[in-house]
């Protein structure tokens, strides 16, 4: 395809507009019509945003942002954590497609965050080493909130802290991404999706 990369601020505005439609239970003609462009997408893609999000089945980025085929490059992993292969996926999209916006999106009632809180506060054990790896990556964000005793408040604060940790890692843990940020060609922001309302709240936006 021959489309040009969308400016990061324009891309962020598109995501916000798409989420507004989702909250209102409507879809744009453009997103519905992208299935007709399937043949064109065979030759390439030009996603206007990269989304690193949780793999929770209730939080599919394409639906939450009313986006169609080829519009979002989505990287999904439990707890929206950052690990080498996940950073590599974001690097690939930014460098290959010139996509200028990266969104790290957590969500309310995240099971991975809850499992980490249980591990920190009650000593609960992960069912496997692989799940344990996810918990260990979220754990620093939970431990820094040790002073919060209310369970709901801790869950809310930990979810956002975990998003911020992933945002900071992408901003300062990758030479490729750092160079693009320094050149004004990449913006990395945080977001939280509310399962209860359908609303995506963007925060930590430079």
Rosetta blueprint (number, residue, H / E / L):
1 X L
2 X L
3 X L
4 X L
5 X L
6 X L
7 X L
8 X H
9 X H
10 X H
11 X H
12 X H
13 X H
14 X H
15 X H
16 X H
17 X H
18 X H
19 X H
20 X H
21 X H
22 X H
23 X H
24 X L
25 X L
26 X L
27 X L
28 X L
29 X H
30 X H
31 X H
32 X H
33 X H
34 X H
35 X H
36 X H
37 X H
38 X H
39 X H
40 X H
41 X H
42 X L
43 X L
44 X L
45 X L
46 X L
47 X L
48 X L
49 X E
50 X E
51 X E
52 X E
53 X E
54 X L
55 X L
56 X L
57 X L
58 X L
59 X L
60 X L
61 X H
62 X H
63 X H
64 X H
65 X L
66 X L
67 X L
68 X L
69 X L
70 X L
71 X L
72 X E
73 X E
74 X E
75 X E
76 X E
77 X L
78 X H
79 X H
80 X H
81 X L
82 X L
83 X L
84 X H
85 X H
86 X H
87 X H
88 X H
89 X H
90 X H
91 X H
92 X H
93 X H
94 X H
95 X H
96 X H
97 X H
98 X L
99 X L
100 X L
101 X E
102 X E
103 X E
104 X E
105 X E
106 X E
107 X E
108 X L
109 X L
110 X L
111 X H
112 X H
113 X H
114 X H
115 X H
116 X H
117 X H
118 X H
119 X H
120 X H
121 X H
122 X H
123 X L
124 X L
125 X L
126 X L
127 X L
128 X L
129 X H
130 X H
131 X H
132 X H
133 X H
134 X H
135 X H
136 X H
137 X H
138 X H
139 X H
140 X H
141 X H
142 X H
143 X H
144 X L
145 X L
146 X L
147 X L
148 X L
149 X L
150 X L
151 X H
152 X H
153 X H
154 X H
155 X H
156 X H
157 X H
158 X H
159 X H
160 X H
161 X H
162 X H
163 X H
164 X H
165 X H
166 X H
167 X H
168 X H
169 X H
170 X H
171 X H
172 X H
173 X L
174 X L
175 X H
176 X H
177 X H
178 X H
179 X H
180 X H
181 X H
182 X H
183 X L
184 X L
185 X L
186 X L
187 X E
188 X E
189 X E
190 X E
191 X E
192 X E
193 X E
194 X L
195 X L
196 X L
197 X L
198 X L
199 X L
200 X E
201 X E
202 X E
203 X E
204 X L
205 X L
206 X L
